[in-house]
């Protein structure tokens, strides 16, 4: 009964889709914004990186000790699509699409309605991982009515 | 905010909220719609009310006729939270774009 919930963001990048995919994955540590809320353990985290290919992990790396798995790769199609499933069973779907000289990169974070409320609550302090759902639709209906 | 999420931890209560999106309902209508006994539903409604998700229209004297409805202010707060997630991804993708264009464009030009 609960409606699916997602957020979606699109950017146009002035590189080709293959390069965009490579930067997104291989160089995530160089562009991923640091911040007190953007890591699971911001005090210990020193890097973030992908293990390439289906079944690979998105890892938060620490100075010492084992890295933490943040998500797992379900689709790895260089230049086309990257699909991640995080440990809370939400999905991050990133598509790369040629658009003139640019690449249209669309990121959809969905399955937010599956996030148990207790988890949502405990993640409220992590800027990126928070969420809860079907409200966006509710609000859209309200504001467009 | 914490109260809101605690109230929504229960799937029945999430269904009640879904139902009330279509408009105010009597407690009995809500119970029937979800196939639940009225006393059980009344407990859920009490939680939703004390946590600030719904309120009761007390226009009629008869308690059985009281209408339950969503409190919009609570949903504005939840929407703000969802907006925060969107803002987070916008910021990350903006940074990604900057990095990609700074490194790849230069390389292509060479």
gemmi code that builds the backbone of each chain (N, CA, C; Angstrom):
import gemmi

chains = {
    "A": [
        ("UNK", (0.814, -1.199, 0.000), (0.000, 0.000, 0.000), (0.855, 1.260, 0.000)),
        ("UNK", (2.013, 1.114, 0.653), (2.900, 2.266, 0.697), (3.425, 2.573, -0.703)),
        ("UNK", (3.368, 3.817, -1.069), (3.797, 4.218, -2.407), (5.318, 4.224, -2.513)),
        ("UNK", (5.809, 3.900, -3.696), (7.257, 3.995, -3.861), (7.720, 5.436, -3.709)),
        ("UNK", (8.905, 5.604, -3.169), (9.415, 6.957, -2.974), (10.826, 7.051, -3.497)),
        ("UNK", (11.131, 8.172, -4.093), (12.474, 8.347, -4.623), (12.795, 9.832, -4.731)),
        ("UNK", (14.077, 10.100, -4.846), (14.488, 11.439, -5.259), (15.352, 11.265, -6.500)),
        ("UNK", (15.374, 12.287, -7.348), (16.082, 12.182, -8.610), (16.793, 13.502, -8.898)),
        ("UNK", (18.033, 13.367, -9.346), (18.826, 14.554, -9.670), (19.489, 14.322, -11.023)),
        ("UNK", (19.492, 15.336, -11.871), (20.121, 15.222, -13.192), (21.169, 16.319, -13.364)),
        ("UNK", (22.320, 15.951, -13.927), (23.302, 16.975, -14.330), (23.787, 16.671, -15.743)),
        ("UNK", (24.180, 17.706, -16.444), (24.800, 17.565, -17.764), (26.287, 17.826, -17.601)),
        ("UNK", (27.077, 16.868, -18.044), (28.521, 16.971, -17.871), (29.174, 17.033, -19.243)),
        ("UNK", (30.110, 17.942, -19.412), (30.729, 18.149, -20.724), (31.860, 17.159, -20.998)),
        ("UNK", (31.558, 15.881, -20.855), (32.498, 14.815, -21.229), (31.647, 13.701, -21.839)),
        ("UNK", (32.291, 12.700, -22.458), (31.476, 11.638, -23.048), (31.033, 10.639, -21.976)),
        ("UNK", (30.048, 9.812, -22.296), (29.495, 8.898, -21.279), (30.522, 7.944, -20.665)),
        ("UNK", (31.460, 7.470, -21.473), (32.469, 6.547, -20.935), (33.331, 7.254, -19.886)),
        ("UNK", (33.723, 8.484, -20.209), (34.538, 9.246, -19.256), (33.733, 9.576, -18.007)),
        ("UNK", (32.472, 9.922, -18.198), (31.624, 10.260, -17.053), (31.512, 9.056, -16.114)),
        ("UNK", (31.320, 7.887, -16.701), (31.196, 6.680, -15.883), (32.499, 6.409, -15.135)),
        ("UNK", (33.596, 6.588, -15.847), (34.901, 6.329, -15.230), (35.160, 7.279, -14.065)),
        ("UNK", (34.850, 8.547, -14.286), (35.050, 9.528, -13.212), (34.130, 9.195, -12.027)),
        ("UNK", (32.897, 8.857, -12.364), (31.929, 8.589, -11.302), (32.407, 7.450, -10.399)),
        ("UNK", (32.956, 6.419, -11.008), (33.319, 5.225, -10.242), (34.774, 5.262, -9.768)),
        ("UNK", (35.700, 5.282, -10.714), (37.122, 5.150, -10.362), (37.636, 6.340, -9.551)),
        ("UNK", (37.004, 7.506, -9.762), (37.532, 8.704, -9.108), (36.583, 9.270, -8.062)),
        ("UNK", (35.711, 8.422, -7.555), (34.715, 8.930, -6.600), (35.383, 9.623, -5.408)),
        ("UNK", (36.520, 9.107, -5.019), (37.179, 9.708, -3.849), (37.646, 11.143, -4.120)),
        ("UNK", (37.818, 11.455, -5.404), (38.300, 12.798, -5.728), (37.173, 13.821, -5.805)),
        ("UNK", (35.961, 13.344, -6.081), (34.874, 14.334, -6.172), (33.869, 14.243, -5.025)),
        ("UNK", (33.827, 13.135, -4.341), (32.823, 12.989, -3.282), (33.058, 14.036, -2.194)),
        ("UNK", (32.017, 14.803, -1.944), (32.128, 15.885, -0.962), (32.236, 15.344, 0.457)),
        ("UNK", (33.283, 15.755, 1.112), (33.439, 15.431, 2.525), (32.428, 16.236, 3.312)),
        ("UNK", (32.248, 15.892, 4.537), (31.354, 16.665, 5.401), (30.969, 15.809, 6.572)),
        ("UNK", (30.575, 16.459, 7.634), (30.284, 15.701, 8.853), (29.167, 14.678, 8.657)),
        ("UNK", (28.345, 14.867, 7.602), (27.208, 13.964, 7.451), (27.356, 13.022, 6.277)),
        ("UNK", (28.466, 13.113, 5.563), (28.553, 12.368, 4.315), (29.300, 11.050, 4.417)),
        ("UNK", (29.720, 10.716, 5.605), (30.330, 9.406, 5.822), (29.604, 8.690, 6.940)),
        ("UNK", (29.718, 7.387, 6.924), (29.112, 6.626, 8.009), (29.852, 6.920, 9.307)),
        ("UNK", (31.182, 6.918, 9.201), (32.015, 7.230, 10.355), (32.984, 8.340, 9.949)),
        ("UNK", (32.514, 9.579, 9.973), (33.306, 10.685, 9.426), (34.631, 10.921, 10.146)),
        ("UNK", (34.715, 10.489, 11.379), (35.949, 10.720, 12.121), (37.066, 9.817, 11.599)),
        ("UNK", (36.714, 8.566, 11.295), (37.735, 7.596, 10.882), (37.913, 7.498, 9.372)),
        ("UNK", (36.912, 7.906, 8.618), (36.963, 7.694, 7.167), (38.106, 8.467, 6.522)),
        ("UNK", (38.855, 7.794, 5.664), (39.921, 8.476, 4.935), (39.657, 8.475, 3.432)),
        ("UNK", (38.775, 7.591, 2.965), (38.514, 7.529, 1.528), (37.220, 6.766, 1.257)),
        ("UNK", (36.764, 6.906, 0.024), (35.617, 6.146, -0.436), (35.989, 5.574, -1.798)),
        ("UNK", (35.695, 4.293, -2.029), (36.057, 3.759, -3.342), (35.155, 2.602, -3.769)),
        ("UNK", (35.121, 2.418, -5.095), (34.360, 1.332, -5.695), (35.253, 0.142, -5.982)),
        ("UNK", (34.720, -1.041, -5.798), (35.309, -2.239, -6.388), (34.555, -2.444, -7.692)),
        ("UNK", (35.266, -2.420, -8.824), (34.554, -2.455, -10.101), (33.834, -3.782, -10.361)),
        ("UNK", (32.765, -3.696, -11.136), (32.062, -4.895, -11.595), (30.886, -5.281, -10.718)),
        ("UNK", (30.007, -6.104, -11.305), (28.835, -6.575, -10.567), (29.286, -7.367, -9.346)),
        ("UNK", (28.683, -7.072, -8.219), (29.072, -7.747, -6.974), (30.141, -6.977, -6.220)),
        ("UNK", (30.725, -5.981, -6.897), (31.716, -5.134, -6.223), (31.054, -4.289, -5.153)),
        ("UNK", (31.872, -3.761, -4.278), (31.316, -2.978, -3.176), (31.720, -1.514, -3.266)),
        ("UNK", (30.862, -0.677, -2.718), (31.246, 0.716, -2.481), (31.716, 0.744, -1.032)),
        ("UNK", (32.977, 1.123, -0.851), (33.583, 1.002, 0.471), (33.933, 2.348, 1.080)),
        ("UNK", (33.708, 2.435, 2.362), (34.236, 3.552, 3.131), (35.508, 3.020, 3.790)),
        ("UNK", (36.615, 3.674, 3.477), (37.916, 3.153, 3.889), (38.425, 3.909, 5.111)),
        ("UNK", (38.997, 3.153, 6.039), (39.528, 3.752, 7.268), (41.049, 3.635, 7.309)),
        ("UNK", (41.661, 4.480, 8.115), (43.110, 4.463, 8.250), (43.606, 3.092, 8.666)),
        ("UNK", (42.906, 2.529, 9.625), (43.216, 1.145, 9.985), (41.921, 0.391, 10.217)),
        ("UNK", (41.986, -0.895, 10.095), (40.792, -1.712, 10.250), (40.116, -1.941, 8.913)),
        ("UNK", (39.134, -2.821, 8.952), (38.464, -3.204, 7.710), (37.582, -2.073, 7.176)),
        ("UNK", (37.536, -1.923, 5.846), (36.616, -0.926, 5.288), (35.166, -1.362, 5.507)),
        ("UNK", (34.288, -0.391, 5.411), (32.883, -0.693, 5.624), (32.142, -0.705, 4.288)),
        ("UNK", (31.367, -1.743, 4.087), (30.577, -1.828, 2.850), (29.381, -0.893, 2.944)),
        ("UNK", (29.298, 0.060, 2.015), (28.172, 0.992, 2.018), (27.080, 0.544, 1.058)),
        ("UNK", (27.488, -0.104, -0.013), (26.517, -0.554, -1.010), (27.183, -1.609, -1.886)),
        ("UNK", (26.357, -2.316, -2.648), (26.881, -3.344, -3.528), (26.439, -3.050, -4.966)),
        ("UNK", (27.307, -3.353, -5.900), (27.016, -3.067, -7.306), (26.125, -4.170, -7.885)),
        ("UNK", (24.998, -3.787, -8.442), (24.111, -4.768, -9.075), (24.142, -4.678, -10.595)),
        ("UNK", (24.383, -3.479, -11.100), (24.553, -3.320, -12.548), (25.799, -2.471, -12.754)),
        ("UNK", (26.687, -2.942, -13.618), (27.932, -2.215, -13.917), (28.096, -2.239, -15.426)),
        ("UNK", (27.596, -1.207, -16.079), (27.689, -1.113, -17.530), (28.417, 0.177, -17.853)),
        ("UNK", (29.740, 0.110, -18.019), (30.527, 1.334, -18.235), (29.941, 2.200, -19.345)),
        ("UNK", (29.793, 3.465, -19.038), (29.267, 4.410, -20.018), (27.756, 4.378, -20.142)),
        ("UNK", (27.104, 3.477, -19.419), (25.647, 3.349, -19.572), (24.912, 3.451, -18.233)),
        ("UNK", (25.259, 2.547, -17.322), (24.446, 2.487, -16.114), (25.195, 1.850, -14.945)),
        ("UNK", (24.898, 2.370, -13.785), (25.440, 1.841, -12.538), (24.271, 1.735, -11.555)),
        ("UNK", (24.082, 0.539, -11.026), (23.001, 0.372, -10.046), (23.590, -0.186, -8.752)),
        ("UNK", (23.327, 0.525, -7.673), (23.828, 0.117, -6.359), (22.658, -0.206, -5.450)),
        ("UNK", (22.870, -1.183, -4.590), (21.881, -1.424, -3.542), (22.602, -1.264, -2.211)),
        ("UNK", (22.074, -0.384, -1.376), (22.790, -0.156, -0.130), (22.326, -1.130, 0.948)),
        ("UNK", (22.993, -1.050, 2.071), (22.750, -2.045, 3.112), (21.337, -1.927, 3.689)),
        ("UNK", (20.649, -0.822, 3.399), (19.265, -0.659, 3.887), (18.262, -1.016, 2.811)),
        ("UNK", (18.772, -1.621, 1.729), (17.888, -2.060, 0.653), (17.291, -0.909, -0.154)),
        ("UNK", (17.900, 0.251, -0.102), (17.472, 1.298, -1.042), (18.389, 1.196, -2.270)),
        ("UNK", (17.908, 1.694, -3.395), (18.663, 1.589, -4.643), (19.115, 2.957, -5.119)),
        ("UNK", (20.332, 2.981, -5.642), (20.853, 4.195, -6.257), (21.159, 3.836, -7.706)),
        ("UNK", (20.377, 4.407, -8.599), (20.448, 4.058, -10.016), (21.010, 5.256, -10.773)),
        ("UNK", (22.158, 5.063, -11.398), (22.809, 6.170, -12.097), (22.904, 5.813, -13.576)),
        ("UNK", (22.330, 6.658, -14.431), (22.398, 6.396, -15.864), (23.198, 7.486, -16.565)),
        ("UNK", (23.878, 7.081, -17.633), (24.747, 7.968, -18.413), (24.248, 7.931, -19.845)),
        ("UNK", (23.919, 9.099, -20.365), (23.259, 9.152, -21.656), (23.860, 10.276, -22.473)),
        ("UNK", (24.331, 9.971, -23.684), (24.907, 11.017, -24.526), (23.835, 12.035, -24.874)),
        ("UNK", (24.215, 13.314, -24.821), (23.272, 14.385, -25.140), (24.077, 15.495, -25.809)),
        ("UNK", (24.132, 15.440, -27.128), (24.995, 16.372, -27.860), (26.439, 16.083, -27.486)),
        ("UNK", (27.166, 17.134, -27.108), (28.566, 16.960, -26.706), (28.681, 16.581, -25.242)),
        ("UNK", (27.555, 16.487, -24.592), (27.584, 16.265, -23.151), (27.022, 14.892, -22.788)),
        ("UNK", (27.075, 14.615, -21.496), (26.442, 13.400, -20.989), (25.428, 13.799, -19.940)),
        ("UNK", (24.243, 13.271, -20.128), (23.198, 13.505, -19.135), (23.321, 12.414, -18.075)),
        ("UNK", (23.619, 12.823, -16.881), (23.773, 11.864, -15.782), (22.577, 12.027, -14.846)),
        ("UNK", (21.846, 10.946, -14.691), (20.672, 10.994, -13.824), (20.858, 10.023, -12.672)),
        ("UNK", (20.705, 10.528, -11.485), (20.809, 9.672, -10.310), (19.439, 9.612, -9.635)),
        ("UNK", (18.970, 8.391, -9.488), (17.699, 8.214, -8.781), (17.947, 7.360, -7.540)),
        ("UNK", (17.575, 7.886, -6.407), (17.691, 7.138, -5.155), (16.282, 6.686, -4.803)),
        ("UNK", (16.041, 5.405, -4.893), (14.656, 4.952, -4.715), (14.585, 3.774, -3.752)),
        ("UNK", (13.330, 3.397, -3.486), (13.114, 2.340, -2.499), (13.137, 2.921, -1.098)),
        ("UNK", (12.994, 4.227, -1.051), (13.079, 4.893, 0.253), (11.962, 4.433, 1.186)),
        ("UNK", (10.872, 3.991, 0.577), (9.750, 3.534, 1.400), (10.090, 2.221, 2.123)),
        ("UNK", (11.144, 1.554, 1.653), (11.529, 0.296, 2.306), (12.376, 0.542, 3.548)),
        ("UNK", (12.834, 1.743, 3.655), (13.701, 2.054, 4.777), (12.899, 1.971, 6.069)),
        ("UNK", (13.268, 1.069, 6.953), (12.497, 0.977, 8.188), (12.568, 2.316, 8.916)),
        ("UNK", (11.499, 2.661, 9.531), (11.442, 3.977, 10.147), (12.520, 4.165, 11.202)),
        ("UNK", (12.795, 3.103, 11.940), (13.834, 3.208, 12.962), (15.174, 3.557, 12.321)),
        ("UNK", (15.426, 2.958, 11.155), (16.666, 3.243, 10.449), (16.671, 4.678, 9.965)),
        ("UNK", (15.545, 5.078, 9.417), (15.448, 6.445, 8.911), (15.753, 7.422, 10.032)),
        ("UNK", (15.219, 7.101, 11.171), (15.393, 7.974, 12.315), (16.861, 8.031, 12.734)),
        ("UNK", (17.488, 6.863, 12.786), (18.866, 6.845, 13.259), (19.796, 7.461, 12.219)),
        ("UNK", (19.335, 7.497, 10.971), (20.175, 8.081, 9.934), (19.889, 9.550, 9.701)),
        ("UNK", (18.983, 10.075, 10.472), (18.600, 11.463, 10.242), (19.805, 12.375, 10.332)),
        ("UNK", (20.814, 11.959, 11.092), (21.978, 12.833, 11.224), (22.936, 12.697, 10.058)),
        ("UNK", (22.736, 11.693, 9.187), (23.594, 11.573, 8.010), (22.906, 12.242, 6.846)),
        ("UNK", (23.399, 13.415, 6.501), (22.754, 14.190, 5.441), (22.316, 13.351, 4.268)),
        ("UNK", (23.160, 12.445, 3.845), (22.858, 11.743, 2.614), (21.963, 10.539, 2.750)),
        ("UNK", (21.967, 9.927, 3.896), (21.350, 8.634, 3.932), (19.944, 8.695, 4.488)),
        ("UNK", (19.544, 9.876, 4.850), (18.247, 9.996, 5.428), (17.156, 9.829, 4.423)),
        ("UNK", (16.032, 9.691, 4.857), (14.881, 9.733, 3.998), (13.723, 9.030, 4.599)),
        ("UNK", (12.726, 9.137, 3.931), (11.494, 8.458, 4.200), (10.664, 8.949, 3.065)),
        ("UNK", (9.452, 8.484, 2.945), (8.920, 8.616, 1.637), (7.537, 9.066, 1.317)),
        ("UNK", (6.917, 8.409, 0.449), (5.638, 8.793, -0.167), (5.141, 10.199, 0.132)),
        ("UNK", (5.861, 10.916, 0.993), (5.449, 12.269, 1.318), (5.687, 13.221, 0.167)),
        ("UNK", (6.709, 12.922, -0.619), (7.009, 13.846, -1.711), (5.800, 13.917, -2.633)),
        ("UNK", (5.240, 12.761, -2.899), (4.082, 12.729, -3.784), (2.905, 13.452, -3.127)),
        ("UNK", (2.776, 13.172, -1.856), (1.714, 13.804, -1.090), (1.815, 15.321, -1.201)),
        ("UNK", (3.038, 15.818, -1.035), (3.220, 17.255, -1.058), (3.016, 17.817, -2.467)),
        ("UNK", (3.442, 17.054, -3.454), (3.239, 17.512, -4.839), (1.761, 17.670, -5.120)),
        ("UNK", (0.997, 16.676, -4.666), (-0.447, 16.741, -4.868), (-1.021, 17.954, -4.159)),
        ("UNK", (-0.535, 18.173, -2.955), (-1.059, 19.300, -2.180), (-0.753, 20.631, -2.856)),
        ("UNK", (0.498, 20.754, -3.323), (0.891, 22.051, -3.845), (0.338, 22.279, -5.253)),
        ("UNK", (0.038, 21.203, -5.976), (-0.480, 21.403, -7.335), (-2.014, 21.506, -7.323)),
        ("UNK", (-2.624, 21.147, -6.192), (-4.090, 21.162, -6.119), (-4.628, 22.582, -6.129)),
    ],
    "B": [
        ("UNK", (10.174, 15.796, 15.093), (10.566, 14.925, 13.983), (10.727, 13.486, 14.451)),
        ("UNK", (11.426, 13.287, 15.542), (11.616, 11.933, 16.062), (10.285, 11.280, 16.347)),
        ("UNK", (9.390, 12.065, 16.914), (8.057, 11.533, 17.213), (7.363, 11.045, 15.959)),
        ("UNK", (7.514, 11.821, 14.917), (6.858, 11.470, 13.669), (7.302, 10.116, 13.176)),
        ("UNK", (8.600, 9.900, 13.183), (9.105, 8.636, 12.667), (8.718, 7.468, 13.562)),
        ("UNK", (8.721, 7.711, 14.844), (8.320, 6.643, 15.758), (6.878, 6.236, 15.466)),
        ("UNK", (6.040, 7.200, 15.218), (4.635, 6.897, 14.942), (4.488, 6.114, 13.651)),
        ("UNK", (5.393, 6.354, 12.715), (5.278, 5.708, 11.413), (6.038, 4.387, 11.338)),
        ("UNK", (6.600, 3.975, 12.463), (7.319, 2.698, 12.467), (6.341, 1.551, 12.225)),
        ("UNK", (5.102, 1.770, 12.530), (4.101, 0.718, 12.414), (3.418, 0.750, 11.038)),
        ("UNK", (3.390, -0.394, 10.344), (2.813, -0.404, 8.995), (1.326, -0.026, 8.963)),
        ("UNK", (0.601, -0.411, 9.986), (-0.823, -0.046, 10.014), (-0.973, 1.464, 10.034)),
        ("UNK", (-0.151, 2.101, 10.839), (-0.264, 3.557, 10.938), (0.157, 4.223, 9.634)),
        ("UNK", (1.092, 3.631, 8.939), (1.446, 4.199, 7.633), (0.262, 4.073, 6.669)),
        ("UNK", (-0.448, 2.955, 6.788), (-1.624, 2.776, 5.926), (-2.720, 3.783, 6.264)),
        ("UNK", (-2.864, 4.067, 7.526), (-3.862, 5.069, 7.931), (-3.509, 6.418, 7.300)),
        ("UNK", (-2.235, 6.756, 7.355), (-1.798, 8.029, 6.770), (-2.085, 8.043, 5.269)),
        ("UNK", (-1.786, 6.914, 4.610), (-2.090, 6.796, 3.180), (-3.564, 7.078, 2.921)),
        ("UNK", (-4.400, 6.450, 3.716), (-5.846, 6.571, 3.542), (-6.302, 8.016, 3.753)),
        ("UNK", (-5.734, 8.650, 4.748), (-6.169, 10.013, 5.075), (-5.682, 11.043, 4.053)),
        ("UNK", (-4.754, 10.625, 3.205), (-4.337, 11.532, 2.138), (-5.509, 11.870, 1.231)),
        ("UNK", (-6.475, 10.959, 1.152), (-7.635, 11.203, 0.285), (-8.672, 12.099, 0.951)),
        ("UNK", (-8.487, 12.376, 2.204), (-9.436, 13.247, 2.895), (-9.786, 12.711, 4.265)),
        ("UNK", (-10.467, 13.525, 5.070), (-10.817, 13.124, 6.429), (-11.730, 11.893, 6.442)),
        ("UNK", (-11.582, 11.083, 7.483), (-12.401, 9.867, 7.624), (-12.811, 9.706, 9.080)),
        ("UNK", (-13.931, 9.024, 9.280), (-14.318, 8.640, 10.634), (-13.473, 7.445, 11.065)),
        ("UNK", (-13.322, 7.290, 12.379), (-12.544, 6.164, 12.912), (-13.096, 4.838, 12.399)),
        ("UNK", (-14.420, 4.732, 12.362), (-15.035, 3.468, 11.927), (-14.726, 3.185, 10.459)),
        ("UNK", (-14.716, 4.222, 9.647), (-14.398, 4.035, 8.220), (-12.945, 3.576, 8.059)),
        ("UNK", (-12.084, 4.145, 8.866), (-10.660, 3.782, 8.774), (-10.480, 2.324, 9.182)),
        ("UNK", (-11.124, 1.945, 10.271), (-11.020, 0.565, 10.743), (-11.534, -0.398, 9.678)),
        ("UNK", (-12.673, -0.081, 9.092), (-13.250, -0.950, 8.069), (-12.336, -1.052, 6.851)),
        ("UNK", (-11.810, 0.087, 6.437), (-10.977, 0.103, 5.233), (-9.747, -0.776, 5.404)),
        ("UNK", (-9.229, -0.841, 6.604), (-8.014, -1.626, 6.827), (-8.318, -2.999, 7.422)),
        ("UNK", (-9.598, -3.332, 7.532), (-9.985, -4.651, 8.031), (-9.516, -4.888, 9.464)),
        ("UNK", (-9.728, -3.901, 10.300), (-9.217, -3.990, 11.661), (-10.339, -3.695, 12.652)),
        ("UNK", (-10.240, -4.250, 13.836), (-11.289, -3.995, 14.830), (-11.233, -2.530, 15.258)),
        ("UNK", (-12.367, -2.020, 15.689), (-12.393, -0.600, 16.065), (-11.531, -0.282, 17.284)),
        ("UNK", (-11.550, -1.140, 18.318), (-10.664, -0.840, 19.466), (-9.190, -0.806, 19.058)),
        ("UNK", (-8.793, -1.767, 18.198), (-7.385, -1.794, 17.769), (-7.063, -0.526, 16.981)),
        ("UNK", (-7.969, -0.143, 16.093), (-7.738, 1.064, 15.305), (-7.704, 2.301, 16.189)),
        ("UNK", (-8.550, 2.300, 17.181), (-8.596, 3.453, 18.069), (-7.259, 3.665, 18.783)),
        ("UNK", (-6.575, 2.557, 19.087), (-5.244, 2.690, 19.709), (-4.253, 3.318, 18.728)),
        ("UNK", (-4.312, 2.861, 17.483), (-3.407, 3.443, 16.476), (-3.685, 4.932, 16.267)),
        ("UNK", (-4.962, 5.264, 16.225), (-5.321, 6.675, 16.001), (-4.845, 7.552, 17.151)),
        ("UNK", (-4.896, 6.962, 18.350), (-4.429, 7.729, 19.499), (-2.928, 8.038, 19.362)),
        ("UNK", (-2.165, 7.030, 18.932), (-0.720, 7.251, 18.738), (-0.486, 8.334, 17.683)),
        ("UNK", (-1.190, 8.213, 16.567), (-0.997, 9.200, 15.489), (-1.355, 10.616, 15.957)),
        ("UNK", (-2.337, 10.667, 16.835), (-2.771, 11.977, 17.328), (-1.750, 12.550, 18.315)),
        ("UNK", (-1.302, 11.702, 19.252), (-0.366, 12.223, 20.258), (0.987, 12.568, 19.630)),
        ("UNK", (1.329, 11.889, 18.526), (2.605, 12.199, 17.873), (2.472, 13.345, 16.875)),
        ("UNK", (1.271, 13.862, 16.749), (1.104, 15.060, 15.933), (0.922, 14.836, 14.445)),
        ("UNK", (0.612, 13.595, 14.033), (0.428, 13.344, 12.600), (-0.993, 13.608, 12.130)),
        ("UNK", (-1.940, 13.354, 13.002), (-3.328, 13.612, 12.618), (-3.986, 14.444, 13.714)),
        ("UNK", (-5.030, 15.108, 13.357), (-5.847, 15.712, 14.400), (-7.315, 15.394, 14.137)),
        ("UNK", (-8.127, 15.782, 15.084), (-9.526, 15.394, 15.046), (-10.386, 16.634, 14.937)),
        ("UNK", (-11.296, 16.547, 14.028), (-12.246, 17.630, 13.862), (-13.392, 17.374, 14.829)),
        ("UNK", (-13.601, 18.296, 15.712), (-14.614, 18.045, 16.744), (-15.851, 18.896, 16.526)),
        ("UNK", (-16.223, 18.988, 15.270), (-17.394, 19.810, 14.942), (-18.678, 19.189, 15.498)),
        ("UNK", (-18.709, 17.875, 15.542), (-19.915, 17.219, 16.032), (-19.722, 16.774, 17.476)),
        ("UNK", (-20.795, 16.746, 18.215), (-20.728, 16.354, 19.615), (-20.526, 14.841, 19.743)),
        ("UNK", (-21.055, 14.121, 18.809), (-21.001, 12.663, 18.858), (-19.587, 12.167, 18.536)),
        ("UNK", (-18.959, 11.504, 19.513), (-17.574, 11.059, 19.346), (-17.423, 10.117, 18.149)),
        ("UNK", (-18.471, 9.352, 17.866), (-18.371, 8.392, 16.761), (-18.295, 9.082, 15.402)),
        ("UNK", (-18.749, 10.318, 15.395), (-18.774, 11.055, 14.127), (-17.508, 11.880, 13.906)),
        ("UNK", (-16.622, 11.844, 14.867), (-15.432, 12.695, 14.748), (-14.590, 12.302, 13.542)),
        ("UNK", (-14.126, 13.320, 12.858), (-13.345, 13.093, 11.647), (-11.851, 13.224, 11.945)),
        ("UNK", (-11.107, 12.233, 11.458), (-9.645, 12.281, 11.573), (-9.075, 12.827, 10.281)),
        ("UNK", (-8.069, 13.677, 10.419), (-7.419, 14.219, 9.214), (-5.920, 14.414, 9.448)),
        ("UNK", (-5.181, 14.477, 8.359), (-3.732, 14.688, 8.463), (-3.438, 16.118, 8.875)),
        ("UNK", (-2.386, 16.256, 9.646), (-1.934, 17.609, 9.984), (-0.878, 18.043, 8.997)),
        ("UNK", (-1.180, 19.029, 8.179), (-0.242, 19.399, 7.115), (1.125, 19.832, 7.619)),
        ("UNK", (1.215, 20.474, 8.763), (2.521, 20.972, 9.223), (3.533, 19.853, 9.402)),
        ("UNK", (3.051, 18.695, 9.870), (3.941, 17.555, 10.044), (4.506, 17.096, 8.707)),
        ("UNK", (3.641, 17.121, 7.701), (4.093, 16.633, 6.405), (5.026, 17.612, 5.723)),
        ("UNK", (4.872, 18.858, 6.061), (5.825, 19.835, 5.552), (7.215, 19.505, 6.103)),
        ("UNK", (7.278, 19.121, 7.373), (8.566, 18.771, 7.978), (9.166, 17.535, 7.310)),
        ("UNK", (8.324, 16.547, 7.025), (8.830, 15.337, 6.378), (9.305, 15.620, 4.961)),
        ("UNK", (8.573, 16.464, 4.282), (8.985, 16.844, 2.934), (10.326, 17.576, 2.981)),
        ("UNK", (10.499, 18.370, 3.995), (11.757, 19.103, 4.126), (12.914, 18.107, 4.267)),
        ("UNK", (12.634, 17.049, 4.941), (13.653, 16.024, 5.153), (14.027, 15.351, 3.836)),
        ("UNK", (12.999, 15.038, 3.054), (13.229, 14.434, 1.744), (13.982, 15.411, 0.833)),
        ("UNK", (13.628, 16.667, 0.935), (14.318, 17.696, 0.154), (15.806, 17.732, 0.500)),
        ("UNK", (16.090, 17.428, 1.750), (17.478, 17.427, 2.191), (18.277, 16.333, 1.469)),
        ("UNK", (17.635, 15.195, 1.267), (18.294, 14.107, 0.544), (18.558, 14.530, -0.901)),
        ("UNK", (17.578, 15.171, -1.485), (17.741, 15.646, -2.856), (18.868, 16.673, -2.937)),
        ("UNK", (18.933, 17.544, -1.956), (19.975, 18.566, -1.937), (21.354, 17.917, -1.794)),
        ("UNK", (21.402, 16.851, -1.009), (22.655, 16.127, -0.821), (23.144, 15.570, -2.157)),
        ("UNK", (22.253, 14.940, -2.907), (22.659, 14.360, -4.201), (22.990, 15.454, -5.210)),
        ("UNK", (22.271, 16.553, -5.155), (22.580, 17.678, -6.056), (23.990, 18.180, -5.806)),
        ("UNK", (24.326, 18.289, -4.544), (25.654, 18.772, -4.183), (26.721, 17.783, -4.668)),
        ("UNK", (26.483, 16.496, -4.438), (27.470, 15.492, -4.856), (27.620, 15.472, -6.382)),
        ("UNK", (26.510, 15.508, -7.098), (26.599, 15.472, -8.561), (27.210, 16.753, -9.115)),
        ("UNK", (26.982, 17.858, -8.433), (27.610, 19.101, -8.849), (29.122, 19.011, -8.728)),
        ("UNK", (29.553, 18.402, -7.649), (30.984, 18.216, -7.422), (31.571, 17.228, -8.445)),
        ("UNK", (30.803, 16.197, -8.737), (31.205, 15.204, -9.748), (31.395, 15.895, -11.110)),
        ("UNK", (30.438, 16.708, -11.484), (30.495, 17.422, -12.771), (31.752, 18.296, -12.864)),
        ("UNK", (31.993, 19.022, -11.798), (33.139, 19.921, -11.759), (34.448, 19.145, -11.954)),
        ("UNK", (34.543, 18.050, -11.215), (35.758, 17.248, -11.280), (35.920, 16.631, -12.673)),
        ("UNK", (34.829, 16.095, -13.213), (34.896, 15.444, -14.527), (35.327, 16.452, -15.594)),
        ("UNK", (34.744, 17.626, -15.557), (35.055, 18.616, -16.585), (36.460, 19.180, -16.416)),
        ("UNK", (36.898, 19.313, -15.180), (38.240, 19.839, -14.930), (39.313, 18.855, -15.388)),
        ("UNK", (39.076, 17.566, -15.181), (40.118, 16.594, -15.497), (40.003, 16.086, -16.934)),
        ("UNK", (38.818, 15.741, -17.390), (38.671, 15.119, -18.700), (38.766, 16.086, -19.866)),
        ("UNK", (38.203, 17.255, -19.668), (38.242, 18.230, -20.750), (39.672, 18.626, -21.076)),
        ("UNK", (40.434, 18.850, -19.991), (41.829, 19.215, -20.169), (42.578, 18.136, -20.927)),
        ("UNK", (42.281, 16.896, -20.572), (42.963, 15.770, -21.194), (42.628, 15.673, -22.684)),
        ("UNK", (41.322, 15.904, -22.997), (40.902, 15.815, -24.391), (41.546, 16.918, -25.238)),
        ("UNK", (41.742, 18.072, -24.631), (42.275, 19.210, -25.364), (43.743, 19.012, -25.723)),
        ("UNK", (44.422, 18.187, -24.904), (45.849, 18.010, -25.137), (46.162, 17.173, -26.358)),
    ],
}
model = gemmi.Model(1)
for chain_id, residues in chains.items():
    chain = gemmi.Chain(chain_id)
    for i, (resn, *xyz) in enumerate(residues, 1):
        res = gemmi.Residue()
        res.name, res.seqid = resn, gemmi.SeqId(i, " ")
        for name, pos in zip(("N", "CA", "C"), xyz):
            atom = gemmi.Atom()
            atom.name, atom.element = name, gemmi.Element(name[0])
            atom.pos, atom.b_iso = gemmi.Position(*pos), 0.0
            res.add_atom(atom)
        chain.add_residue(res)
    model.add_chain(chain)
structure = gemmi.Structure()
structure.add_model(model)
structure.setup_entities()
